[in-house]
Amino acid sequence: METVTLSSKFQLVLPRRARERLGLRPGMKLTVLEKGGVIFLVPERPMRALRGVAKGVAPEGLREKKDRL
């Protein structure tokens, strides 16, 4: 596990190994999520990258709109 330091301008530098493993490039957008005092950075992916992610999923048993959060 690597650590980073928050600069006086509230900026972080992501470690090289993490950037390479995740395929992060300059200019990519990250969604920032906070839950229970933990910060998650989630890379935004183009819609094209999600093609086929739900292939073979049957609509039976899906929650109704009223049951969704």
C-alpha positions as CSV (number, residue, x, y, z in Angstrom):
1,M,0.0,0.0,0.0
2,E,1.3,3.4,-0.9
3,T,0.5,6.8,0.7
4,V,0.1,10.2,-0.8
5,T,0.2,13.7,0.7
6,L,-2.5,16.3,0.2
7,S,-0.8,19.5,-1.0
8,S,-1.6,23.0,0.2
9,K,-3.8,23.4,-2.9
10,F,-5.7,20.2,-2.0
11,Q,-4.1,18.2,-4.8
12,L,-3.0,14.6,-4.8
13,V,-0.5,12.7,-7.0
14,L,-1.5,9.2,-7.7
15,P,1.4,6.7,-7.5
16,R,2.7,5.5,-10.9
17,R,2.0,1.8,-10.2
18,A,-1.6,2.5,-9.4
19,R,-2.0,4.7,-12.5
20,E,-0.5,2.0,-14.7
21,R,-2.6,-0.8,-13.2
22,L,-5.8,1.1,-13.7
23,G,-4.9,2.5,-17.1
24,L,-5.3,6.1,-16.0
25,R,-4.3,8.9,-18.4
26,P,-4.0,12.6,-18.1
27,G,-7.3,14.4,-18.5
28,M,-9.4,11.4,-17.4
29,K,-12.2,12.2,-15.0
30,L,-12.6,10.4,-11.7
31,T,-15.8,10.3,-9.6
32,V,-15.2,11.0,-6.0
33,L,-17.4,9.0,-3.5
34,E,-17.2,9.4,0.3
35,K,-18.7,6.8,2.6
36,G,-18.1,6.4,6.3
37,G,-15.0,8.6,6.3
38,V,-13.4,6.7,3.3
39,I,-12.8,8.4,-0.1
40,F,-13.2,6.3,-3.3
41,L,-11.9,7.6,-6.6
42,V,-13.7,5.8,-9.5
43,P,-12.5,6.3,-13.1
44,E,-15.2,7.3,-15.5
45,R,-15.3,5.0,-18.5
46,P,-16.9,5.7,-21.8
47,M,-20.3,4.1,-22.5
48,R,-18.6,2.0,-25.3
49,A,-16.5,0.3,-22.7
50,L,-19.6,-1.0,-20.9
51,R,-21.0,-2.7,-24.0
52,G,-22.0,-6.3,-23.3
53,V,-21.7,-6.0,-19.5
54,A,-25.3,-7.2,-19.0
55,K,-25.3,-9.8,-21.8
56,G,-27.5,-12.8,-20.9
57,V,-29.3,-11.1,-18.0
58,A,-32.9,-12.0,-17.9
59,P,-35.4,-9.4,-16.8
60,E,-37.2,-11.8,-14.5
61,G,-36.7,-11.1,-10.8
62,L,-35.5,-7.5,-11.2
63,R,-36.7,-5.1,-8.6
64,E,-39.6,-2.9,-9.3
65,K,-39.1,0.9,-9.5
66,K,-40.8,1.4,-6.1
67,D,-38.3,-0.9,-4.4
68,R,-35.2,0.8,-5.7
69,L,-33.2,3.1,-3.5
